[in-house]
Amino acid sequence: MPATIKILSVEDDDDDADLLAFALEQTPDRSYELRRACSLAQMHGILASFRPDIVLLDLNLPDSRGLDTVRSAVLASHDAPILVLTGSMDDETGIGAVEAGAQDFLPKPEMMTPILKRAIDFAIQRKSIVRAAELRAATDALTGLSNRAAFSRALDQAAAHANRHAAGFALAFIDLDGFKQINDTYGHAAGDEVLAAVAKRARSMARSSDHIGRLGGDEFVILFDGVVVEDHARRAAARYAAAIEEPIRLSSGMDVRVGVSLGLALCPADGRSASELVQAADQRMYASKMERKRTRRRQAAS
């Protein structure tokens, strides 16, 4: 729990707002930073510069009423937990608010200091548990990168955004050459070390707007947001490839190397849907892999 809990109260009734502020002031072992919005519109304006640890939300506001208020607040709140403060003592209202995305609800007649403090703490802790569970579900356990499902969702969102806003991005497929030989020669534990090292190097090369995932096995993917020129995409992908192809020191003390076969696709040049871009990048990655094999055969024969 943070030392000072930042609270955004979305409440249009002055008396209820004053009661909330008074209840928070009566907590000697806890520090609160309280800001207030009187409507959803004001809430949006405050959230542009203020990131609360929790939103205390009245259901009925001048510009929204009932569960629609919760749904709108959930979308706007930058993933902050929401505690609904309702004038109704009807549990059905509160349960509906939780189903709409709030973490908990508290009837306003019960808004006394100890109860309010516990409700705030519970909502923050519950949201933290949910976030952790969502992160585990979206993360590849070995590498810490986005897993296939999470990366697919990110790619779908990027494609939808690009189509709505006439924007673009690049998608890179990476396959590790020589990985199977490392697995066969040194064992799967060594292979796992290689995959973890590749992921670490990829993260070290990433811009804040890059999204990296592992599809499974030795296949990795990178989404370069905002990159629409092929030459720029190739240079960005080449930086990753150069880092990955440096020798990797295993825990046994052995140095190993993997190569990189790379396939690139650009939105919208190579497609506007996630499936079109995946197909294009995968085909080019496979072509790159075949060309590298032919090159090695020619070198071996010469």
C-alpha positions in Angstrom: 0.0 0.0 0.0 1.5 3.4 -0.9 2.4 5.8 1.9 0.1 8.4 0.5 -3.0 7.1 -1.3 -4.1 9.3 -4.2 -7.9 9.4 -4.4 -10.1 10.9 -7.0 -13.7 11.4 -5.7 -16.3 11.7 -8.4 -19.2 13.2 -6.5 -21.6 16.1 -7.4 -23.2 16.4 -4.0 -21.3 18.9 -1.8 -22.6 17.4 1.5 -21.5 13.8 0.5 -18.1 15.2 -0.7 -17.6 17.0 2.6 -18.5 13.8 4.5 -16.0 11.8 2.5 -13.2 14.4 3.1 -14.0 14.5 6.8 -14.0 10.6 7.1 -10.6 10.5 5.4 -9.2 13.2 7.7 -10.0 11.0 10.7 -7.5 8.3 9.7 -4.3 9.1 11.7 -2.2 6.2 10.3 -2.9 6.9 6.7 -2.2 9.9 4.4 -4.5 10.7 1.5 -4.3 13.1 -1.4 -7.9 13.9 -2.4 -9.1 15.5 -5.6 -12.7 15.9 -6.6 -14.6 15.9 -9.9 -18.3 16.8 -10.0 -19.0 15.0 -13.3 -17.6 12.4 -15.7 -16.4 15.2 -17.9 -14.5 16.7 -15.0 -13.1 13.3 -14.2 -11.7 13.0 -17.7 -10.0 16.4 -17.4 -8.4 15.6 -14.0 -7.2 12.1 -15.2 -5.2 13.8 -17.9 -2.6 14.9 -15.3 -3.5 13.0 -12.1 -3.1 9.2 -11.7 -5.1 8.1 -8.7 -4.5 5.0 -6.7 -8.3 4.6 -6.4 -11.5 6.3 -7.8 -14.4 6.8 -5.4 -17.4 7.0 -7.7 -20.9 8.2 -7.2 -23.4 6.4 -9.5 -25.6 9.3 -10.3 -23.9 12.3 -11.8 -25.1 15.3 -13.9 -23.8 13.7 -17.1 -24.3 10.0 -16.3 -26.5 7.7 -14.2 -26.5 4.2 -12.9 -24.2 1.4 -14.1 -23.4 3.4 -17.3 -21.4 5.6 -14.9 -19.3 2.7 -13.8 -18.7 1.4 -17.3 -17.5 4.9 -18.5 -15.3 5.3 -15.4 -13.7 1.9 -15.9 -12.7 2.9 -19.5 -11.4 6.3 -18.4 -9.6 5.5 -15.1 -6.3 4.2 -16.4 -6.8 0.9 -14.7 -7.2 2.5 -11.2 -9.5 0.5 -8.9 -13.0 1.8 -8.5 -15.0 1.9 -5.3 -18.6 2.8 -5.9 -20.3 4.9 -3.2 -24.0 4.5 -3.5 -26.9 6.1 -1.7 -28.8 2.8 -2.0 -28.6 0.1 0.6 -29.7 -2.4 -2.0 -27.0 -5.1 -2.5 -28.3 -5.6 -6.1 -27.1 -2.2 -7.1 -23.7 -2.8 -5.6 -23.3 -6.2 -7.2 -24.3 -4.7 -10.6 -21.6 -2.1 -10.1 -19.0 -4.9 -9.5 -20.2 -6.8 -12.5 -19.7 -3.6 -14.5 -16.1 -3.4 -13.5 -15.9 -1.8 -10.0 -13.8 -3.5 -7.4 -16.3 -3.0 -4.6 -19.2 -0.8 -3.4 -20.1 1.0 -0.1 -23.5 2.4 0.8 -23.0 6.1 1.7 -24.8 5.6 5.1 -21.9 3.3 6.0 -19.2 5.8 5.0 -17.6 6.1 8.4 -13.9 6.2 8.9 -13.0 2.5 9.8 -15.4 1.1 7.2 -14.3 3.5 4.5 -10.6 2.8 5.2 -11.2 -1.0 5.0 -13.2 -0.6 1.8 -10.5 1.5 0.1 -7.7 -0.9 1.2 -9.8 -3.9 -0.1 -10.5 -2.3 -3.4 -6.8 -1.5 -4.0 -5.7 -5.0 -2.9 -8.3 -6.7 -5.0 -7.3 -4.8 -8.1 -3.7 -5.6 -7.5 -4.5 -9.3 -7.3 -6.5 -9.1 -10.5 -3.7 -7.3 -12.3 -1.2 -9.9 -11.2 -3.4 -12.7 -12.4 -3.9 -11.0 -15.8 -0.2 -10.5 -16.1 0.5 -14.2 -15.4 -2.1 -15.2 -18.0 -0.6 -12.9 -20.6 3.1 -13.7 -19.9 5.3 -16.5 -21.3 6.6 -18.2 -18.2 10.1 -18.9 -19.5 11.0 -15.5 -21.0 8.7 -13.0 -19.4 7.6 -11.7 -22.8 4.0 -11.6 -24.0 2.7 -15.0 -24.8 0.9 -15.9 -28.1 -2.6 -15.0 -26.9 -1.5 -11.6 -25.4 0.6 -10.7 -28.5 -2.3 -11.6 -30.8 -4.6 -9.3 -28.8 -2.0 -6.5 -29.1 -1.6 -7.1 -32.8 -5.4 -7.0 -33.3 -5.6 -3.7 -31.4 -2.7 -2.2 -33.4 -4.4 -3.2 -36.7 -7.7 -1.7 -35.6 -6.0 1.5 -34.5 -4.1 1.8 -37.7 -7.2 1.3 -39.8 -9.2 3.9 -37.8 -6.5 6.6 -37.8 -4.7 5.9 -41.1 -1.6 5.0 -39.2 0.8 2.0 -39.6 3.3 -0.3 -38.0 5.7 -3.1 -38.8 5.6 -6.7 -37.7 8.8 -8.8 -37.4 8.9 -12.6 -37.1 12.1 -14.0 -35.8 13.2 -17.7 -35.8 16.4 -18.9 -34.2 18.8 -20.8 -36.5 20.8 -23.5 -34.8 18.5 -23.7 -31.7 17.5 -27.3 -32.3 21.2 -28.3 -32.5 21.8 -26.6 -29.1 18.8 -28.5 -27.6 20.0 -31.8 -29.0 23.6 -31.3 -28.0 23.4 -29.7 -24.6 19.9 -30.5 -23.5 16.6 -28.7 -23.0 17.9 -26.8 -19.9 20.6 -25.2 -22.1 17.9 -24.5 -24.7 15.8 -22.7 -22.1 18.9 -20.6 -21.1 19.3 -19.6 -24.7 15.6 -18.6 -25.0 15.8 -16.6 -21.8 19.0 -14.8 -23.0 17.4 -14.0 -26.3 14.4 -12.4 -24.6 16.6 -10.4 -22.3 18.6 -9.0 -25.2 15.4 -8.2 -27.1 14.1 -6.3 -24.1 17.3 -4.4 -23.9 16.9 -3.2 -27.5 13.3 -2.3 -27.3 11.9 1.2 -27.5 9.0 2.0 -25.2 6.6 1.6 -28.2 7.9 -1.8 -29.2 5.9 -4.9 -28.2 7.8 -8.2 -28.1 6.3 -11.7 -27.7 7.2 -15.3 -27.9 4.9 -17.4 -30.0 6.3 -20.7 -28.7 9.5 -22.8 -29.3 12.2 -20.5 -30.8 9.8 -18.1 -32.5 9.7 -14.5 -31.4 7.7 -11.5 -32.7 8.1 -7.8 -32.5 5.6 -5.1 -33.2 7.2 -1.8 -34.2 4.5 0.8 -33.6 4.5 3.8 -35.9 7.1 2.3 -38.3 5.7 2.4 -41.9 8.8 2.7 -44.0 10.4 -0.7 -45.0 14.0 0.6 -44.7 13.3 1.9 -41.1 11.7 -1.4 -40.2 14.7 -3.4 -41.5 17.1 -1.2 -39.6 15.1 -1.6 -36.4 14.9 -5.4 -36.8 18.6 -5.6 -37.7 19.5 -4.1 -34.3 17.6 -6.9 -32.6 19.2 -9.5 -34.8 22.7 -8.3 -34.2 22.2 -8.4 -30.4 20.6 -11.8 -30.5 23.5 -13.3 -32.6 26.2 -12.3 -30.1 27.6 -15.4 -28.3 25.5 -16.6 -25.3 27.3 -17.9 -22.2 25.5 -20.8 -20.7 25.7 -21.6 -16.9 28.0 -24.5 -17.8 30.5 -22.0 -19.1 30.0 -23.0 -22.7 29.5 -20.2 -25.3 26.9 -20.9 -28.0 25.5 -18.9 -30.9 22.2 -18.7 -32.7 21.4 -17.1 -36.0 18.3 -15.1 -36.9 15.9 -15.7 -39.8 13.8 -12.6 -40.1 10.5 -11.9 -41.8 8.9 -8.4 -42.0 5.5 -7.2 -42.9 4.2 -3.6 -42.9 0.7 -2.3 -42.2 -1.0 -1.2 -44.5 1.4 -2.0 -47.3 1.3 -5.8 -46.7 -2.2 -6.0 -45.3 -4.6 -4.3 -42.9 -5.7 -7.2 -40.8 -3.7 -9.1 -38.2 -4.1 -12.3 -40.1 -2.8 -10.8 -43.4 0.3 -9.4 -41.7 1.1 -12.6 -39.8 0.9 -14.6 -43.0 3.2 -12.1 -44.8 5.8 -11.9 -42.0 5.7 -15.7 -41.6 6.2 -16.4 -45.3 9.1 -14.0 -45.5 10.7 -15.5 -42.3 10.5 -18.9 -43.9 12.0 -17.7 -47.1 14.8 -16.1 -45.1 15.4 -19.4 -43.3 15.6 -21.3 -46.6 18.0 -18.8 -48.1 20.3 -19.0 -45.1 20.3 -22.8 -45.4 21.2 -22.6 -49.1 24.0 -20.1 -48.3 25.4 -22.5 -45.7 25.3 -25.4 -48.1 27.1 -23.4 -50.8 29.8 -22.3 -48.3 30.3 -25.9 -47.1 30.6 -27.2 -50.6 33.2 -24.5 -51.7 
